Amino acid sequence: MIFKQFYLQCLAHASYIIGDEQTGTAVVVDPQRDIGQYLAFANEHALKIKHVFLTHLHADFIAGHLELRDRVGATIYLGAAAKAEYPFTPMRDGDTVEFGRVRLQVLETPGHTPESISIVIYDLQVSETKPHAVLTATLCLSAMLGGPICAPRSAGPRRNWAVCSSIRCTTNC
């Protein structure tokens, strides 16, 4: 499994590319608007970007999910509660996307925004039951849980606490 973080310091924004070398398939999570870096990385590693996930609808920057869809035909995945004006595959708690030796499992973790999701990543070559990583987006922030932006009171802080308390949270978790 290939796992690479891209970090844009000025926006404190992390995005990821996760690839399976066996099938040559990749997913980009929370892409920046400038998709060139993902395309270059995928090309260097003989990967085709077929999936793009947004962990939440971003109000703090413009994401590159539509550009990836248009450029390489990637399928867009959002949390099931998302209200978007473009086609996407809604992901509910427990839904998975699997390609080669990589499994992505969705946890609905509303709080920062109602449609927020976390993504549990499994490297199936290593373990089918123990996650390699959890991408929590803005669920786990330094000294804050779930972020208050757009979060209704019923968004589910107990679920968020259960997710965050089971992993070590830092500003880059």
ChimeraX attribute file (.defattr): number of C-alpha atoms within 10 A of each C-alpha:
attribute: neighborCount
match mode: 1-to-1
recipient: residues
	/A:1	18
	/A:2	13
	/A:3	15
	/A:4	14
	/A:5	12
	/A:6	15
	/A:7	14
	/A:8	11
	/A:9	8
	/A:10	6
	/A:11	9
	/A:12	9
	/A:13	17
	/A:14	18
	/A:15	20
	/A:16	20
	/A:17	21
	/A:18	22
	/A:19	27
	/A:20	23
	/A:21	16
	/A:22	12
	/A:23	14
	/A:24	16
	/A:25	19
	/A:26	28
	/A:27	28
	/A:28	27
	/A:29	24
	/A:30	24
	/A:31	26
	/A:32	23
	/A:33	14
	/A:34	14
	/A:35	16
	/A:36	12
	/A:37	12
	/A:38	22
	/A:39	17
	/A:40	12
	/A:41	13
	/A:42	21
	/A:43	12
	/A:44	9
	/A:45	15
	/A:46	15
	/A:47	22
	/A:48	19
	/A:49	24
	/A:50	19
	/A:51	22
	/A:52	26
	/A:53	24
	/A:54	24
	/A:55	26
	/A:56	23
	/A:57	20
	/A:58	12
	/A:59	9
	/A:60	8
	/A:61	11
	/A:62	13
	/A:63	19
	/A:64	20
	/A:65	25
	/A:66	17
	/A:67	16
	/A:68	25
	/A:69	16
	/A:70	11
	/A:71	12
	/A:72	13
	/A:73	15
	/A:74	21
	/A:75	19
	/A:76	22
	/A:77	20
	/A:78	24
	/A:79	27
	/A:80	17
	/A:81	17
	/A:82	18
	/A:83	13
	/A:84	9
	/A:85	6
	/A:86	7
	/A:87	11
	/A:88	17
	/A:89	13
	/A:90	15
	/A:91	22
	/A:92	17
	/A:93	15
	/A:94	12
	/A:95	13
	/A:96	16
	/A:97	14
	/A:98	13
	/A:99	18
	/A:100	17
	/A:101	18
	/A:102	26
	/A:103	20
	/A:104	22
	/A:105	22
	/A:106	23
	/A:107	24
	/A:108	25
	/A:109	31
	/A:110	27
	/A:111	27
	/A:112	24
	/A:113	25
	/A:114	23
	/A:115	24
	/A:116	28
	/A:117	31
	/A:118	25
	/A:119	25
	/A:120	19
	/A:121	22
	/A:122	22
	/A:123	21
	/A:124	18
	/A:125	10
	/A:126	12
	/A:127	11
	/A:128	13
	/A:129	9
	/A:130	12
	/A:131	16
	/A:132	17
	/A:133	15
	/A:134	19
	/A:135	21
	/A:136	23
	/A:137	24
	/A:138	24
	/A:139	27
	/A:140	25
	/A:141	17
	/A:142	12
	/A:143	9
	/A:144	12
	/A:145	17
	/A:146	24
	/A:147	16
	/A:148	12
	/A:149	11
	/A:150	12
	/A:151	18
	/A:152	13
	/A:153	9
	/A:154	9
	/A:155	20
	/A:156	16
	/A:157	18
	/A:158	10
	/A:159	15
	/A:160	21
	/A:161	15
	/A:162	11
	/A:163	19
	/A:164	19
	/A:165	11
	/A:166	8
	/A:167	12
	/A:168	9
	/A:169	18
	/A:170	10
	/A:171	11
	/A:172	15
	/A:173	18
